[in-house]
Amino acid sequence: MANIEIRSVENLAGTAVPYAYAVKAGPWLFLTGHEAFDFAAGPAPEVEGPAGFPSFGAPRLKREAEYILKRMRKTLAEFGSDFRHSVRVDQYYPVFEAVRAYQLARHGEFGDYIPPSTSVLMKRLFKANSHISMSMIAVVPGKDYEIGKLYPKEVPVPVGSFFVPAITCNDFVFVAGQMASDENALDPAVRLPKEVRNWGGPNAVRRQTEFIIKKRLEPALKAGDSSWQSILKAQIYVPTAADIPDALDVWHQHVGAHPCALTAVPTQGFGFVDGIVEINLLALRDGAKRRKEILKTDLPPMCSYGAVVRAGELVFPSGFMPVGFASPDPFDGLARASQVQALAVLGFADKVCRAAGTTLQNIVRAQWFMADATQFPGVELAWMGRQGKQPHPFVCVQVPAPLPAPGATLTADFWIYAP
């Protein structure tokens, strides 16, 4: 674990789970899966409110947002960084009302710079009554890691969000989650009158995916002196698993000549009425010192939708799906399905780490998209079975079932540090 520093609690919420709430890997800082509870003790009184009258005082959603942001600010400061040096934030919510409360608090904390952001609704979060889950990537301040803010005229920012649509940092371009929308509503180019069946035309997922690729992501890349050949990783959010093939078919028509890591998951809801696709993107700048490399790995067919990509010290696998678990397990009394499947995807990650010359200890960001969040204990059993007491830098959210792979309980998205 060379050049890695971890902030963790040994017993998450009083359990036997060791949790890494922040990881420093070289100049990169990963704060993953922050929800409004005390990592060691569990419920936080300042969030839960007074006993017998929990709604007394400030609104619950505001209390959650401020609690998360205050802790993140403190954690960044411990590493010598701050919100001005964040490069990406990801937010998940179970209800729309939480988005408004969080964005108001975020604007107050971040001021005039909010990094590229992805926000979508999920079925539920890790803690049953949480309303906000926030993850962040930041850098330690340094002359080679200044933030370059990009505001291409073709890439609008939703009203009230305030985030920068794309930034540059060192060799990288970070592009916020993009939808087929302008500042206020779904773009007219993808909107059809409700009376029109659109015989023979592309469905809404296909129309919106193509619009995002051509009208939002491509201009953002160009503004960052990048191009499709330099893309590293994309996350695609769609309403159901049944929509993923259409979104990926359009993606490959336009971008397929340039392999990248791809993760696609079903999503409960989006920020715009009738918006049903959101895509975020990470790329290298054209001519960067780091080189894009497609790693050759011995992975089973159909375990992911894309490639495994390396860019310098960072390795980006595609989202891993457990395959071959469609039939009921006659020995399901011996293990949770999520444990068996998490062991499988950690095995895939181990092959990636070996190909990159590192180990599973260098996973610095683990996103677990679960069909049932209450099955996460099986994931943790798998992690501890492979990693022992090494703290787990995870975020866990529940997506609309079913997941893409038949019988799957999870999709796993990893970032790996391999200096």
Salt bridges, closest charged atoms under 4 A:
GLU5 OE2 - ARG7 NH1 2.74
GLU48 OE1 - ARG60 NH1 3.10
GLU48 OE2 - LYS127 NZ 3.19
GLU64 OE2 - ARG60 NE 2.92
GLU64 OE2 - HIS131 ND1 2.63
GLU66 OE2 - LYS62 NZ 3.91
GLU78 OE1 - ARG7 NE 3.03
GLU78 OE2 - LYS74 NZ 2.86
ASP82 OD2 - ARG84 NH2 2.82
ASP82 OD1 - HIS85 ND1 2.76
ASP90 OD1 - ARG88 NE 2.82
ASP90 OD1 - ARG365 NH2 3.20
GLU109 OE2 - ARG73 NH2 2.84
ASP144 OD1 - LYS143 NZ 3.43
GLU154 OE2 - LYS153 NZ 3.56
ASP171 OD2 - ARG290 NH1 3.03
ASP187 OD2 - ARG216 NH2 3.83
GLU210 OE2 - HIS254 NE2 2.96
GLU218 OE1 - LYS214 NZ 3.36
ASP225 OD2 - ARG285 NH2 3.44
ASP246 OD1 - ARG206 NH1 2.86
ASP249 OD2 - ARG206 NH2 2.83
ASP274 OD2 - ARG191 NH1 3.11
ASP298 OD2 - LYS351 NZ 3.90
GLU313 OE1 - ARG290 NE 2.87
ASP350 OD2 - ARG354 NE 2.85
ASP350 OD2 - ARG386 NH2 3.49
GLU380 OE1 - HIS392 ND1 2.83
ASP413 OD1 - LYS233 NZ 3.20
